[in-house]
Amino acid sequence: MSTHVWEGISHVLLDIEGTTCPISYVAETLFPYASNNLAPYLEAHQGEATIQDLMREVETAWQQDTDQVARELLSQYHQSGANLIPGVLPYLMLLIRRDRKVTALKDLQGKIWAEGYAKGELVGPLYADVPTALKQWHHQGLVLAVYSSGSIMAQQLIYQHSNHGDLRFLFSHWFDTHTGSKQDPSSYSLIAHAMGCEPQSILFISDSETELHAASQANLEVVCSERDTIQPIANRIYPVIQEFHQINLKGHGSMAD
């Protein structure tokens, strides 16, 4: 496997799915867990102000949703006269099935997953090379950060309850869709500002070329994580790695074997 070299990098910004843990974990474990526990969780916590606020956010998103199925569900909701929290359940389930990036849903899922991790029913399955690389980068003085479409709570839970123990101490910054869309270059400019560094001093690692393109437009250095791809995609625009050991941040030590 080839090694890629970067100079002048002081910050590493990491995606999660397909970058530090398998995409399948989210699709096959986390999403089903949230779906199966959504109704009982809302029933148990419906009296809490934070949950009521989240449900109002969901209702607002629903009213603004132009999707035909969502509009039909909204019409049925209005006709039924259902209370807010049980009434929005069908729309929440639709969002989960379609993996829609609605911030209120992500926040709610994070709360459900928190209970699952606390019970030992969920464990973050990091790729085997990830903990070693993160610890070495941290030891070398690099600033590590996470940017994921999942809520900050969900991000921290994966690293707190990982298969290699609690690794949250390695990270200095956490960013989610409250910052902005991962497909919007301005989000990466905001992240650079929040971390107090120049965009070109950040290396962003993701499995999404759309995200990499947006980050590159904001002048970040980027590298594509191609871990879960069964058939490598030809003519990649950006440098490609299969393991973090292929990343050599010159001046901060080498991750090459």
Contacts in CASP RR format, 6 or more apart in sequence:
PFRMAT RR
TARGET T0000
AUTHOR 0000-0000-0000
METHOD contacts of the structure
MODEL  1
MSTHVWEGISHVLLDIEGTTCPISYVAETLFPYASNNLAPYLEAHQGEAT
IQDLMREVETAWQQDTDQVARELLSQYHQSGANLIPGVLPYLMLLIRRDR
KVTALKDLQGKIWAEGYAKGELVGPLYADVPTALKQWHHQGLVLAVYSSG
SIMAQQLIYQHSNHGDLRFLFSHWFDTHTGSKQDPSSYSLIAHAMGCEPQ
SILFISDSETELHAASQANLEVVCSERDTIQPIANRIYPVIQEFHQINLK
GHGSMAD
1 241 0 8 1.000
1 242 0 8 1.000
1 243 0 8 1.000
1 245 0 8 1.000
1 246 0 8 1.000
2 246 0 8 1.000
3 245 0 8 1.000
3 246 0 8 1.000
3 247 0 8 1.000
3 248 0 8 1.000
3 254 0 8 1.000
3 255 0 8 1.000
3 256 0 8 1.000
4 223 0 8 1.000
4 239 0 8 1.000
4 241 0 8 1.000
4 246 0 8 1.000
4 247 0 8 1.000
4 248 0 8 1.000
5 248 0 8 1.000
5 249 0 8 1.000
5 250 0 8 1.000
6 203 0 8 1.000
6 221 0 8 1.000
6 247 0 8 1.000
6 248 0 8 1.000
6 249 0 8 1.000
6 250 0 8 1.000
7 250 0 8 1.000
7 251 0 8 1.000
8 200 0 8 1.000
8 201 0 8 1.000
8 249 0 8 1.000
8 250 0 8 1.000
8 251 0 8 1.000
9 142 0 8 1.000
9 201 0 8 1.000
9 202 0 8 1.000
9 203 0 8 1.000
9 221 0 8 1.000
9 249 0 8 1.000
9 252 0 8 1.000
10 142 0 8 1.000
10 143 0 8 1.000
10 197 0 8 1.000
10 201 0 8 1.000
10 202 0 8 1.000
11 142 0 8 1.000
11 143 0 8 1.000
11 144 0 8 1.000
11 145 0 8 1.000
11 195 0 8 1.000
11 197 0 8 1.000
11 201 0 8 1.000
11 202 0 8 1.000
11 203 0 8 1.000
12 137 0 8 1.000
12 142 0 8 1.000
12 143 0 8 1.000
12 144 0 8 1.000
12 145 0 8 1.000
12 202 0 8 1.000
12 203 0 8 1.000
12 205 0 8 1.000
12 249 0 8 1.000
13 145 0 8 1.000
13 146 0 8 1.000
13 147 0 8 1.000
13 175 0 8 1.000
13 188 0 8 1.000
13 191 0 8 1.000
13 202 0 8 1.000
13 203 0 8 1.000
13 204 0 8 1.000
13 205 0 8 1.000
13 215 0 8 1.000
13 220 0 8 1.000
14 20 0 8 1.000
14 144 0 8 1.000
14 145 0 8 1.000
14 146 0 8 1.000
14 147 0 8 1.000
14 204 0 8 1.000
14 205 0 8 1.000
14 206 0 8 1.000
15 146 0 8 1.000
15 147 0 8 1.000
15 148 0 8 1.000
15 182 0 8 1.000
15 204 0 8 1.000
15 205 0 8 1.000
15 206 0 8 1.000
15 207 0 8 1.000
15 208 0 8 1.000
15 211 0 8 1.000
15 225 0 8 1.000
16 146 0 8 1.000
16 148 0 8 1.000
16 150 0 8 1.000
16 155 0 8 1.000
16 158 0 8 1.000
17 23 0 8 1.000
17 25 0 8 1.000
17 26 0 8 1.000
17 148 0 8 1.000
17 207 0 8 1.000
18 207 0 8 1.000
18 225 0 8 1.000
18 227 0 8 1.000
18 228 0 8 1.000
19 205 0 8 1.000
19 206 0 8 1.000
19 207 0 8 1.000
19 225 0 8 1.000
19 227 0 8 1.000
20 126 0 8 1.000
20 127 0 8 1.000
20 130 0 8 1.000
21 124 0 8 1.000
21 125 0 8 1.000
21 126 0 8 1.000
21 127 0 8 1.000
21 130 0 8 1.000
21 158 0 8 1.000
22 125 0 8 1.000
22 127 0 8 1.000
22 227 0 8 1.000
22 228 0 8 1.000
23 207 0 8 1.000
23 228 0 8 1.000
24 228 0 8 1.000
25 124 0 8 1.000
25 125 0 8 1.000
27 99 0 8 1.000
29 122 0 8 1.000
30 109 0 8 1.000
30 113 0 8 1.000
30 122 0 8 1.000
30 154 0 8 1.000
31 96 0 8 1.000
31 99 0 8 1.000
31 109 0 8 1.000
33 112 0 8 1.000
33 113 0 8 1.000
33 116 0 8 1.000
33 121 0 8 1.000
33 122 0 8 1.000
34 96 0 8 1.000
34 108 0 8 1.000
34 109 0 8 1.000
34 110 0 8 1.000
34 112 0 8 1.000
34 113 0 8 1.000
35 93 0 8 1.000
35 96 0 8 1.000
37 112 0 8 1.000
37 115 0 8 1.000
37 116 0 8 1.000
38 89 0 8 1.000
38 92 0 8 1.000
38 93 0 8 1.000
38 96 0 8 1.000
38 108 0 8 1.000
38 112 0 8 1.000
39 86 0 8 1.000
39 89 0 8 1.000
41 111 0 8 1.000
41 112 0 8 1.000
41 115 0 8 1.000
42 51 0 8 1.000
42 55 0 8 1.000
42 85 0 8 1.000
42 86 0 8 1.000
42 89 0 8 1.000
43 86 0 8 1.000
45 51 0 8 1.000
45 111 0 8 1.000
46 52 0 8 1.000
46 85 0 8 1.000
51 85 0 8 1.000
51 108 0 8 1.000
51 111 0 8 1.000
52 84 0 8 1.000
52 85 0 8 1.000
54 104 0 8 1.000
54 107 0 8 1.000
54 108 0 8 1.000
55 84 0 8 1.000
55 85 0 8 1.000
55 88 0 8 1.000
55 104 0 8 1.000
56 84 0 8 1.000
57 103 0 8 1.000
57 104 0 8 1.000
58 88 0 8 1.000
58 91 0 8 1.000
58 92 0 8 1.000
58 102 0 8 1.000
58 104 0 8 1.000
58 105 0 8 1.000
58 108 0 8 1.000
59 84 0 8 1.000
59 88 0 8 1.000
61 102 0 8 1.000
61 104 0 8 1.000
62 70 0 8 1.000
62 73 0 8 1.000
62 74 0 8 1.000
62 77 0 8 1.000
62 88 0 8 1.000
62 91 0 8 1.000
63 74 0 8 1.000
65 71 0 8 1.000
65 74 0 8 1.000
65 91 0 8 1.000
69 94 0 8 1.000
70 91 0 8 1.000
70 94 0 8 1.000
73 90 0 8 1.000
73 91 0 8 1.000
73 94 0 8 1.000
74 91 0 8 1.000
76 90 0 8 1.000
77 87 0 8 1.000
77 88 0 8 1.000
77 90 0 8 1.000
77 91 0 8 1.000
80 87 0 8 1.000
92 105 0 8 1.000
92 108 0 8 1.000
94 100 0 8 1.000
95 102 0 8 1.000
95 105 0 8 1.000
96 105 0 8 1.000
96 109 0 8 1.000
101 149 0 8 1.000
101 177 0 8 1.000
101 181 0 8 1.000
103 151 0 8 1.000
103 176 0 8 1.000
103 177 0 8 1.000
103 178 0 8 1.000
106 149 0 8 1.000
106 150 0 8 1.000
106 151 0 8 1.000
106 154 0 8 1.000
106 176 0 8 1.000
106 177 0 8 1.000
107 151 0 8 1.000
107 153 0 8 1.000
109 150 0 8 1.000
109 151 0 8 1.000
109 154 0 8 1.000
110 150 0 8 1.000
110 151 0 8 1.000
110 153 0 8 1.000
110 154 0 8 1.000
110 157 0 8 1.000
111 153 0 8 1.000
113 122 0 8 1.000
113 153 0 8 1.000
113 154 0 8 1.000
113 157 0 8 1.000
114 153 0 8 1.000
114 157 0 8 1.000
116 122 0 8 1.000
117 123 0 8 1.000
117 157 0 8 1.000
117 160 0 8 1.000
117 161 0 8 1.000
120 161 0 8 1.000
122 157 0 8 1.000
122 161 0 8 1.000
123 161 0 8 1.000
123 162 0 8 1.000
123 163 0 8 1.000
124 158 0 8 1.000
124 159 0 8 1.000
124 161 0 8 1.000
124 162 0 8 1.000
124 163 0 8 1.000
125 162 0 8 1.000
125 163 0 8 1.000
126 158 0 8 1.000
126 159 0 8 1.000
126 162 0 8 1.000
126 163 0 8 1.000
126 164 0 8 1.000
126 167 0 8 1.000
127 227 0 8 1.000
127 243 0 8 1.000
129 243 0 8 1.000
129 244 0 8 1.000
129 245 0 8 1.000
130 164 0 8 1.000
130 244 0 8 1.000
131 162 0 8 1.000
131 164 0 8 1.000
131 167 0 8 1.000
133 244 0 8 1.000
133 245 0 8 1.000
133 247 0 8 1.000
133 255 0 8 1.000
134 144 0 8 1.000
134 167 0 8 1.000
134 170 0 8 1.000
134 244 0 8 1.000
135 170 0 8 1.000
136 255 0 8 1.000
137 144 0 8 1.000
137 249 0 8 1.000
137 252 0 8 1.000
137 255 0 8 1.000
138 144 0 8 1.000
138 170 0 8 1.000
140 249 0 8 1.000
140 252 0 8 1.000
140 253 0 8 1.000
141 252 0 8 1.000
142 249 0 8 1.000
142 252 0 8 1.000
143 172 0 8 1.000
143 173 0 8 1.000
143 195 0 8 1.000
143 197 0 8 1.000
144 170 0 8 1.000
144 171 0 8 1.000
144 172 0 8 1.000
144 173 0 8 1.000
145 171 0 8 1.000
145 172 0 8 1.000
145 173 0 8 1.000
145 174 0 8 1.000
145 175 0 8 1.000
145 191 0 8 1.000
145 195 0 8 1.000
146 155 0 8 1.000
146 159 0 8 1.000
146 171 0 8 1.000
146 173 0 8 1.000
146 174 0 8 1.000
146 175 0 8 1.000
147 175 0 8 1.000
147 176 0 8 1.000
147 179 0 8 1.000
147 182 0 8 1.000
147 187 0 8 1.000
147 191 0 8 1.000
147 204 0 8 1.000
148 154 0 8 1.000
148 155 0 8 1.000
148 175 0 8 1.000
148 176 0 8 1.000
149 176 0 8 1.000
149 177 0 8 1.000
149 182 0 8 1.000
150 176 0 8 1.000
150 177 0 8 1.000
151 176 0 8 1.000
152 174 0 8 1.000
152 175 0 8 1.000
152 176 0 8 1.000
152 178 0 8 1.000
155 174 0 8 1.000
155 176 0 8 1.000
156 168 0 8 1.000
156 174 0 8 1.000
159 166 0 8 1.000
159 167 0 8 1.000
159 168 0 8 1.000
159 170 0 8 1.000
159 171 0 8 1.000
160 166 0 8 1.000
160 167 0 8 1.000
160 168 0 8 1.000
172 195 0 8 1.000
173 191 0 8 1.000
173 194 0 8 1.000
173 195 0 8 1.000
175 187 0 8 1.000
175 191 0 8 1.000
175 194 0 8 1.000
179 187 0 8 1.000
179 190 0 8 1.000
179 191 0 8 1.000
179 194 0 8 1.000
180 186 0 8 1.000
180 187 0 8 1.000
180 190 0 8 1.000
181 187 0 8 1.000
182 206 0 8 1.000
182 208 0 8 1.000
182 210 0 8 1.000
182 211 0 8 1.000
182 214 0 8 1.000
183 210 0 8 1.000
183 211 0 8 1.000
183 214 0 8 1.000
184 214 0 8 1.000
185 214 0 8 1.000
185 215 0 8 1.000
185 217 0 8 1.000
185 218 0 8 1.000
186 218 0 8 1.000
187 214 0 8 1.000
187 218 0 8 1.000
188 199 0 8 1.000
188 202 0 8 1.000
188 204 0 8 1.000
188 214 0 8 1.000
188 215 0 8 1.000
188 217 0 8 1.000
188 218 0 8 1.000
188 220 0 8 1.000
189 199 0 8 1.000
189 218 0 8 1.000
191 202 0 8 1.000
192 198 0 8 1.000
192 199 0 8 1.000
192 202 0 8 1.000
192 218 0 8 1.000
192 220 0 8 1.000
195 202 0 8 1.000
198 219 0 8 1.000
199 218 0 8 1.000
199 219 0 8 1.000
199 220 0 8 1.000
200 219 0 8 1.000
200 220 0 8 1.000
200 221 0 8 1.000
202 220 0 8 1.000
202 221 0 8 1.000
203 220 0 8 1.000
203 221 0 8 1.000
203 222 0 8 1.000
203 223 0 8 1.000
203 247 0 8 1.000
203 249 0 8 1.000
204 211 0 8 1.000
204 212 0 8 1.000
204 215 0 8 1.000
204 220 0 8 1.000
204 221 0 8 1.000
204 222 0 8 1.000
204 223 0 8 1.000
205 222 0 8 1.000
205 223 0 8 1.000
205 225 0 8 1.000
205 241 0 8 1.000
205 244 0 8 1.000
205 247 0 8 1.000
206 212 0 8 1.000
206 215 0 8 1.000
206 222 0 8 1.000
206 224 0 8 1.000
206 225 0 8 1.000
207 224 0 8 1.000
207 225 0 8 1.000
207 226 0 8 1.000
207 227 0 8 1.000
207 228 0 8 1.000
207 229 0 8 1.000
209 224 0 8 1.000
209 236 0 8 1.000
209 237 0 8 1.000
209 238 0 8 1.000
212 222 0 8 1.000
212 223 0 8 1.000
212 224 0 8 1.000
212 237 0 8 1.000
212 238 0 8 1.000
213 237 0 8 1.000
215 222 0 8 1.000
216 222 0 8 1.000
216 238 0 8 1.000
222 238 0 8 1.000
222 239 0 8 1.000
223 238 0 8 1.000
223 239 0 8 1.000
223 240 0 8 1.000
223 241 0 8 1.000
223 247 0 8 1.000
224 236 0 8 1.000
224 238 0 8 1.000
224 239 0 8 1.000
224 240 0 8 1.000
224 241 0 8 1.000
225 241 0 8 1.000
225 242 0 8 1.000
226 232 0 8 1.000
226 233 0 8 1.000
226 236 0 8 1.000
226 240 0 8 1.000
226 241 0 8 1.000
226 242 0 8 1.000
227 242 0 8 1.000
227 243 0 8 1.000
232 240 0 8 1.000
241 247 0 8 1.000
244 255 0 8 1.000
245 255 0 8 1.000
245 256 0 8 1.000
245 257 0 8 1.000
246 255 0 8 1.000
246 256 0 8 1.000
247 255 0 8 1.000
248 254 0 8 1.000
248 255 0 8 1.000
248 256 0 8 1.000
249 255 0 8 1.000
END
